[in-house]
Amino acid sequence: MDKVIKFKNVSFGYEDKTILEEINFNIEQGDYIGIVGPNGAGKSTMLKLIINQVSPIKGNIELLGNDIKNFNKWEKIGYVNQKSNSFTSSFPATVTEVVSMNLSSKIGLFKHIKKHHLDEVYKVLKLVGLYEYKDRLIGSLSGGQQQKVFIARALIKSPKILILDEPTVGIDVNGQKEFYEILNKLNSKLGLTIIIVSHDLFIVKKEVKKIAFIKDKKVKVMKNTKDDINNDILIDLFDM
């Protein structure tokens, strides 16, 4: 499998505080990987490094075969953060409008959306199970439905990698179940590489194929099987 993300001897910190130290790991095309660890371990920092919001103080990161410092195909990286599902009921945009905003480079500024653009929007809304909500105001949807809209918004550019930071915060149990069903479909049917950060190890462990554990400034990536991730390993990693 092609390696879509490579961390080579990556370290990161702020001033005199080191958060990650000498990190080496790869994410392969088609992986569905959860990043977990104790609070403050550096989970969100990992994502910020991947999307180039912060830069390593040492080492190199490659995205889709390119050094991240020279990477310019950011449309291939879809990103959904935990604050996406925070629209009020009065926010004046429909589901279709929110998703189509990510087509602005194709549509052009101040131009009307064309039929083939709408077809693209409707296609991704069907993928996430929200086609029937296409004309609803986004603020009228539940938190879980709003997060699905933002997955559709990311998918409209046909990304190679979908990154999600604590995407189910504030979403009820049924909404979480539907959310993970969509992610599983995107990974298994479309082969989309998915990276998800979560504080909830036990939910992630039920869903993903691999788990990246962050502890003591290091990252350990393991296949999500009963043999590879047993109770002894969890006790050691999380001091449970």
N, C-alpha and C positions, 0 to 999 in steps of 0.2 A: 504493500500500500504506500502511496505517496505521503510524505510528511508535509503537512500543511502549516505547522507551527513548530519551530525549533528554538529552544532556550539553550544557549551555550555559555556555561560559567557565568550566569547572570546574577548580579548582586544589586540590591536597591536599598536606599535608606534616606532619611532626612537628617541633615546635619550630623549629630553624633550618634544617631539611633539607626542601627541596621535592622531592616525588616526581613529581607530575603538575602541569602548568602550562597554564592556558588551553586546556582540552580541549573540543573541539566535534565531536560526531559523533552519528549516529542509528542505531538498530537498528530494522528494520521487521518487521512481522508476517510470520512464515514464514521469516525469515532463519535460516541455519545458519552461525554465525560463530565462528571460532577467534581467541582472543587470545594472541599470542605476543610474545616479546621476550627480550633477554638476561636473565640472572639479576639480580634486584634492580631490574628496570626498572619494576615496578609492576603486574604482571599480576594478582596476587591482590588488590592494593589496589583495582583496578578493580572486581572482584567485590564486595569489601566495601562499596564506595560504592553499587553497584547494590542490594545487599540491606540497605543502611542500617545496617551494622555500624559504619561510620565516616561522618562528615559532611564535606562539602567546606569548605575555609576560604574559598572564593570560588566564585561561580557557582551554578547550579541544575541539578537532575536531575529529570526527569519519568518516571514509570512509568505506563504505560497511561493516559496523558492527565492524570495527577494529579501535582502537586508532591510529591516524595518525603516532604517534611516532613508532609504531610497524608494520605499514602497509608495505607490500612487494609485493603486486600484482599490480604494476604500469602499467602493460600491460592492465589492466582493465580500465585505465583512458586515454582516447585519448585527445590530446591537440593540438590545431592549433592556432598559434599566428598571429599577424597582419603583421609580416615581412616575412611570408612564401612565398608570391607572389612577390619575388624580384630577380628572376633569370634573368640574361642577356641572350641574344640570343645565345651566344657562350658557355653557360654552357653545358659540354659534357655528359649529361645523358638523357636517354629517360624517358617518363612517366612510363613505366613498371619498369625500373631500380630504379627510385625514390621510387615508392611504395614498391618494393620488398626489399629495404634496411631495412624496418621495420620487415623483416622476417629473419634477419641475425642469430638470435638465433636458428631458425629452420634449416636454410640452412647450417650454419657453415661458418667460415672464409675461403676465397680463394677456395670455392667450387662452382661448377656450379649450377644454379637454375634448379630444376627438374620440370617435367610436372605438378605434382600436386600442386607445389608452384605457377606455372604460372596460373593454374586454379583458385587459390585463388585470385591472383592479378586481373585477368580478371573479376572475380565475383564482386569485389568491384568497379572496373572501370565502370562496367555496372550499378551498383547502383547509381553512381554519373553522369552517362551519358557521360563518356569519353572513352568508349571502342574503338571507332574508332580512338582515338588519341594515342593509346597505344605505337606506335613506333615513335611518334614525340619527338623531343628534348623539354624538359620542358621549355626552354627559348624562344621557338617559340610560346608559348601559351599566351593568354591574362592573365591579373592579376586574373580575375574571374575564368578562367580555371585552373590556377595554384593553387588557393585556393581549388578547387574541388579535385585536385590531392592530396593535403595534407589532405583533409578529407578522401579520399580513403586510404592514407597511415596510418591514424589513425585507420580506420575501419578494416584493415587487421588483427589486433590482437583481433578482436571481443570484443571491450570495452563495459563496462556497462554504462559508462558516457563519453560524448563528450563535451569538454570545448573549447570555441572559444573566443579569445580576439580581439575585434575590427576587425573581419575578412573581412569586406567589405570596409575598408579604401583604397581609390584609385581605386575602381571598379566602372564601369559605371552603370547607372540605370538598363539596361537590365541584366547585369551580376549579380547585386544584386538580381533582381527578380528571376533569375534561381537558385542562391545560396540559397535563402530562401525556394524555392520550394523543393530543395533537403533535407534541414533540416527538413521541415515539413513531407516529406515522411519517412525519417529515424525515426522520432519520432512517427508518426501515424501508420506506417506499421511494423516497427521493435521493437517499444516500447523503443527505445534508449532514455536515459535521456540526455537532452541537456541543457547546461548552456552557455549563450552568453553575453558578455559584449559589450556594445555599447554606444557611445556618443549621438546617435540619438534616442531619446525617441519615436518619432512618427512612425518611421519605425518598431522599436521593438514592439510597442504596436499593430501594425497590425498583427504580426506574432506569438507571444508567448502565452502560457497559463497562466503564472504567471509572475509578475514583482517584483523584489527586488529593492526597492528604498533606496539609501544610502544618508543620509543627517545628518549633525551635529553629526557624529561619530556613528550613529545608522543605523540599517537596518530594513525596514518594508516590509514584503512580502505580496502581495495581488493577488487574482485571477484577471485575465485580463478580466473583464466584465464591461459593461457600468455602472452597478449599483455600483460596487466596486471601479472603477477608473473613477471618473467624473472630470469635469473641476475644481471644488472647491479644490479637493485633489491635482490636478496637480499644481494649483496656489500656494497652501500651500507648496508643496514639492520643487518646483523649483523657488519660488518667481517670477512667471511670471505675 
